[in-house]
Amino acid sequence: MCGFSSSEAIGQSPRLTQGHDSDPETIRGIRIAVQEERPCRVRIVNYRGGASGQPFWNCLTVRAAGGRAGHILPSPPLPSAP
C-alpha cells in the first residue's frame, strides 16, 4: 500500500513512512497515546517507499488490541480527527 516491500517493512516501526513534512507534534501525540495505551486518530503526511518517495495524507487510527494478560479489551470511542 505504501510502496515498501515486505522485506523493507517487516520488523520496522511506522516511522519508516515519516519524512520531512511529517508533523513532529502529531508524531509526539501518537507516541504519547501509545505509551498511555489510549486510542488516537490523526492525519499525518507520510511518504511512500520505493523510488517515488511521494508524500500522502494518512488518516491513522491507533488503539490497543489487547490487555497485558492478552485479553481483548473494549475500546472507548475515538476522538474526532482534526
C-alpha positions, 0 to 999 in steps of 0.5 A: 500500500505504501510502496515498501516491500515486505522485506523493507517493512517487516520488523520496522516501526511506522516511522519508516513512512515519516519524512520531512513534512511529517508533523513532529507534534502529531508524531509526539501525540501518537507516541504519547497515546501509545505509551498511555495505551489510549486510542488516537486518530490523526492525519499525518503526511507520510511518504511512500517507499520505493523510488517515488518517495511521494508524500500522502495524507494518512488518516491513522487510527491507533488503539490497543488490541489487547490487555497485558494478560492478552485479553481483548479489551473494549475500546472507548470511542475515538476522538474526532480527527482534526 
